[in-house]
Amino acid sequence: MQDRLLWRGDTLPADAGRIALPSDVEQELDSLVERLDRDPVPLLLLRPEDFALDASRAFMREVVRRSLDEGPGFAIVDRLPVERWSQSGTRAVWWLLASLVARPVAQKWDGTSIYDVTDLGRPPGNGVRPDVTNAEQNFHTDNSYNNVPPHYVGLLCLRTAMDGGVSGIVSFASAHEEMRRRHPDLLQRLYEPFYFDRQREHAPGDVMTTHHPMFEREDGRLIARLSHFQVKNGYRLAGVDLDPKGAAALEAFEAILNAPDMAARFQFQPGQMQLIDNRALGHRRTGFRDWPEAERKRLLVRLWLRDRGSRAYNG
């Protein structure tokens, strides 16, 4: 177990994972946006090596080292000056900065690679991801039901909700140890397979579920793939009843994750970038009430990042 990940929300320092955007990086990005506004390049063609990004490259290396790989497993960078940039320029900057962490990959089977997290006014269910609703989420890892989930998840905040939408991050290492202490008889079940709903992100006629554990060990490190919501749907789609021990293990682990002292909580602000190690931490947000005007509605821009597998959705 990696000690750096054995943190709890009630003891985590308030400044953990928080990194200020340096002035030289901001100036470099101002010049980049000005250049791309003058001479646009399609987003998916943008590569960091095509631009003079020395300060940005050094900064993102430091973010990865200090916060993601040697720190608490998450980073909140404060902040990009999105209020003075064009929408296309802002997305280009986010794509390029995230590309300095790892390779952006498809987030949908159709190849969609940059994804707006915003309420589309539909309830969550099979084929409707919770991230495009205003419903409260359980703690989860992104794309837990895929063959090769992203290593890192990146979110850039452009607009906040009128009320609610508080974000939470939780360490699976700490929750795992709490599970070992409280429910040693149930912990092993999380290392055994569950059915997951694939959310219709697959070829027509393909199987609608995957079957794999919540927890695995990779080179001695705990790797988590968690979604209580997709497991419930997965068993329904598979036509199989969840075994009593599996149900008890899920409920016990969910209770640990939701204990008041386990998670770090924060309210996104426009221009903030969040990067999470998607194999080590779970994340969620509370339900929210949005603005009535379309142009003010809550909007985060998400990227999935991994250097493993292919860029295609299934990896």
Number of C-alpha atoms within 10 A of each C-alpha: 12 11 10 13 20 16 20 20 18 13 11 15 11 12 8 15 21 16 18 11 19 14 10 13 19 16 12 15 24 18 13 19 21 14 13 16 15 9 8 13 13 9 16 11 7 15 15 17 11 8 10 13 18 13 16 22 19 12 19 19 12 14 23 20 13 17 22 20 15 14 17 22 26 29 22 23 20 18 18 24 15 18 11 10 17 14 13 15 22 22 19 23 22 19 25 21 20 23 21 21 20 17 21 24 26 21 24 18 14 12 12 12 21 20 16 15 20 20 20 11 10 13 14 16 13 17 11 14 14 20 19 18 19 25 19 16 21 20 22 23 25 22 23 25 26 22 15 16 25 30 19 27 23 25 23 29 21 23 18 22 20 14 12 16 23 17 17 21 23 26 25 27 23 22 24 22 15 17 21 14 11 14 16 13 12 19 23 14 19 22 15 14 14 22 23 28 28 23 20 17 19 17 10 8 7 9 13 19 24 19 18 19 19 21 21 16 10 8 7 9 13 16 19 24 24 27 23 19 17 24 24 17 19 25 18 16 17 16 9 10 10 16 10 9 15 18 15 15 21 21 13 16 21 17 13 19 25 15 11 12 13 23 28 21 17 13 11 22 14 19 19 20 27 19 26 24 23 27 24 23 27 24 20 20 21 14 17 19 15 19 14 9 7 8 9 14 18 24 20 23 19 22 25 27 27 20 15 14 14 13 17 16 24 18 16
